[in-house]
Amino acid sequence: MPAVPVYRKIINDIRERIESGELKAGDKLPSIAELMQAYECSDTPVKAALGRLQDAGVLEGHQGRGVYVMGKPTKDPSSAISSSPGHQ
C-alpha cells in the first residue's frame, strides 16, 4: 500500500478536527510555518492542502490575516483539484 501524501494527511487531519468539533466555523488555523513544523514538510503540501480545503468551501484565506474555518466539508477536498502537488 503506497504511503499517503503529506498534503492528504493535512487535509484529513483538518477535516477530522472540524468534524469532531475541535475546530469550529470562524476558528483560525495555525500559520503555514506552524503547519510546516507540525507536519515536518515544506510549504508545498501545506499550501496544496489549504488550497483544496478552500476550493471545497471548508476554509477561507485572508491575505495577511490567516486561514479560517468556514464550516464542515460538503465534498471531498482531495478531489477538488485533480493534479497533485509537485513536492511533498
N, C-alpha and C positions, 0 to 999 in steps of 0.2 A: 504494500500500500504506500503510495507516494506521500511525502510529508506535506502538511497543509502550509500553503504560502503564508508568510507573515501578515500580509495585508488582510487575508481572510481570518486569521486569528484575531486581529484587531477588530474587524467587523463583528465577528461572533461574540467577542468579549463585550463590546459596547452594546450590542443588541441584548445580550443576556442581562447586563446591568440595567438597561431600560425596562426590559420585561419583568425583572424581579422587583422593580420599584426603587432600586438603589440610585438610579438616575431618573429624574422627572423632567417634564417639559419646563424649559426655562433654565435648567442647570447648565453651568459652563463646564466644558470638558477641560482636561489638562492641556497645556500648551503642546505644540508639536515637539519641542525639545524634551518636555517631560515624557511624552509618549515614546519618543525615540529611546530614551533612557530605560523606561519601563519594559519595552519590548526588545531592547538591545539590537536596534536596527538603525538604518539610515532614514532620512526623511521621506524617501520614495514610497515605501509601503505605508507609512503613516498617512501621507497625503493621498495615496490611492484609496485607502480605507475611508478616510474622511470624505473624499470626493464622492465615492459610491454611496455613502450614507446620506450625503447632501442630495445627490440625484434621486434617492429613494424618498426624500422628504422627511427623513428621520432627524437630520441635523441641519443647522443653518449657520453659515460662517459670516462674520462681520470683520472686514479688514481692520486690523489693529486692535480689535476688541475681543476676538476669540471665536470659538465654535460652541454653539448652544444646542441643547436637545429640543427638538420640536414636538416629538411625540413618539408613540410606538411604531415600529416598522409595519408598513402595509404590504410591502413586496420585498423580495429577496434582493438586498442591495449588492450582493456579489454578482448579480446578473445585470445590474443597472448599466454597466459598460462592458461590452463584450471583450475588449482587449485587456490583456493582463499587463501589469507594470513591468518595466524593463529590469528592475532590480528588486531584491527582497531585503 
